[in-house]
Amino acid sequence: MTTALLTGSLHSFDVSTGVDGPGTRFVAFLAGCPLRCQFCHSPDTWHRRTGTPTTADDLMTEIARYERFIKVAGGGVTISGGEPLEQPGFVREILHRCRARGLHTALDTSGFLGDRADDALLDATDLVLLDIKSGDPATYRRVTGTGRLAPTVRFAHRLAGRGIPIWVRFVLVPGLTDAEENVEAVAAICAAVRTVQRVEVLPFHRLGAPKYAALGLPFPLAGTPAPSPGLLTRVHEQFRAHGLQVF
């Protein structure tokens, strides 16, 4: 194993319950992301250079401090970002070490770089939290700046072929991702992937706006409201009509 694979760029870590996989979880946020989603609430994770160089040993030392607690709480470890698949070698190493310690593992990714996840990485992945930004390719590009939908769909089917459970995340943004035909397309993608266990509809919020201000960046959705209860109900019903479990 080379030194490069054993060192990653870590933005931060946290312990959370109910939002990054089952149970209470140690969540490592890696730095670096190729997408520039309009609704991103963590622009401080876009560049790898802003993270802290961290060895696999150091990160596992932090994880070990919480190991007993997260095991008792039915949780595990989630590798998030940024986009963790910008650092696939480091992610692979951490996931394998966590699996060796009997910890449930989850990967939180957009799937845009899914081709970088080799079989060895996926062998150590118990769950994928897959962010599907849009079901319409043109809307996907509008949301992400430069991203393409096809790699995410391809990655989802690859995961299904390996029997890896998927929890889909879809950010609902009024005027951006809320069109009925776009939601319908996301639902159709999910319904066609047999290991999708649930869809989490995440209402847009502006909590990340202060981070943009601190970085001297304009927040693209500064004037966008949160989804109304009626819109949330309509979107939930669209997913349920495809036989999907929705939260």
N, C-alpha and C positions, 0 to 999 in steps of 0.2 A: 504494500500500500504506500503510495507516494505521499510526501508531505502536503502537496497541494490538495489532495483529496481529504486529508485529515484536518484542514483548516478552512473555515468558512467566514463569511462576513455576516455577523449577527447584529441585527438592529436592536432587539430587546427580547425579553421573555416575560411571561406572566402565568399565573395560575387562575383558571376560570372554570365555571360550571355551567353546562347547558348551552354553550354557544359555539364550541369548536370540536364537537364530537360528543360521544356518550360519557356521562359521569364528569368528575372533576379532572381537569387536564393541565399538564404542563405544556404551555404553548411557546414555541420558539419562533420568533419572527425574524426571518432572514432579510437582508438588504439586497435590493436590486429587482427591477421589474421592467420588461420590455413594453408593457402597455401603459397608456396614459388615460385611464378611464375618467370620464367627466365626473363621475360620482365618487371617485377614490377619496377616502377619508384619511389616507396616510401618505401624502406626497413625500414625507420624510423618509420613506422606504424605497424610493424610486432608484437610487443610485447605490451600487455596491460600495463605492468609496466612502459613503457616509456611515457604514456599519463598523463594528469593532471586530478586527481579526480575532477569531476564536478557534481554538483547537477542538477536535472531537473529544479529547480527554477533558478539557475544561467544561464543555457543555454537558457531558455526561456526569461530571462532578456536581453541577447544579441540579440536574435531573434527579440524581441520587438523594439529594437533600429532601426531596418531596416524594420519593418513591413509595414509601410505606403509606403515606396519606392518600396518594392518588390510587393506589391499589385497593385500599379499604373502601374508597369512595367509588369504586367501579369505573375508574377513568383510565387515563393513559397519557400518551405524549402525542401532540400534534405539531407538525412542522408547517409553518405558514410563512407569510411574507408581507410585503413584496411578493415575489414569485419564487418559491423554493427551487423550482426546476431550472433556474439560472445557475444553481450550484448542485447539480445532480450527484457528483461524487461525494460531497460532504453529506448530503441528505441520505444517500445510500448507507454511508457509514453509521450515521446516527440511528437510522431506522433499524439496521441490523443489530446494533448494540442494545437498543431498547428491546427488541424482540428476544434477544438472548437473556434479558433480565425478566422476561415474562410480562412486559408492558404492552398493552394494546397500542397500536400505532395508527396514526391518521396523517394523511397528506392533504393540505389545503392548497388547491391550485386552480388556475383558470383553464388548464389543459392546453393552452396555446403552445407551450413547449413540451407537450406530452411525449413527443418522439425522443426527447432526451432521457426519459425514464426507461432505463434498460430493465430486462427481466429480473436481474438481481435486486434492483431497487423495489420493484413491485412484489417480489417474493417476500419482502419484509414489511409490506403495507397491508394493514387489516381493513382500512377504510379510506376512501377518497372523498373529500369535500370538494365537489366540482362546481366552480362558478361559471354558469352559463350566462353570459352578458346579454345575449339576444338570440332570437331564433331566426332572424332575418339577416342575411349577410351584409346588406347595406347599412342596416341599423347597427350591426356589430362594429363595423368600421367607424361609424359616427360616434358610438359610445367609447371605443378604445383608442381612437386616433389612427392606429396603423394595423390593428389586429385583424385576423381572419377567423371566421367561425369554423371552417372545415377541420383544422387540427384538433379542436375541442371535441367535435363529434367523433372523429377518428379515435381519439384517446378514450372516449366513453365506451365505444364498442370494443376496443382492445381490453379495457378493464372487465367488461362483461364477459368476454371470452375467457378470461382467467378466473371468473367467479368472484371478483372483488366487489364488495358492497359500495354503493355510491349514494351520497346525500347531495342532491343538487341544491345550489343556492342561486336565487334569481333576485336581483335588485330591481324593485319596482319604482320607476322614476316618472312622475307625471310629465307628459310631453316628450319623453325620450324613449322609454321602453314599454309604455303602457298600452300601445295600440293593440286592439283585439287580435289582429292578424299576427303580430309579433309574439304575443303571449301564446297564441294557438300554436305557432311554430315551435316555441320552446317546449310546450307540453307534448307535442308530437315527437320531438327528439327524445324527451325523457321516456315516453311510453314505449319507444322502440328499443330501449336499452334495458334488458331484463333484470339487471342487478340494481337498478335505481330503487332505493327503499323509501325515499321521501323527498319532497321538494319543500325547501324553506323559502318563502317569499319574504324578502327583506325590504321593509319600507324605507325609501330614501330619507336621509336626514342631513342636516348641515352642521353636524358636530365637528367635522374636520376643518371648517372654515378658518378657525384661528391658526391652524398649521400653515395654510396657504399664506395668510397674512404675515406670519413669522418668517416665511421663506421669500417674501416679496413676490408671490405668485398670485395671479387672479384666480378666483374660484369660479369655474365655469358655470356652476348651477346656483349662484348666489341668490337669484330671484325665484328659484323653483320651490314650490311648497311640498310638504309631505303628502303622501297619498291620502285621499279621503277614505273614510270607512266604506263608503259605497264602492269605490274603486277596488279596494282590497277584497271585498266580498266577491265582486265580479271576477277578479283574477283567480282567487281561490276556487271558485266554481268552475272556471275554465280548466284548471288542472284536474280537479276531481272528475270532470266529465270524461277524462282520459283514464280513469281508474287509478289515479295517483294519490298517495297520502300526502296531504299538504299541511304545512304549519306556517 
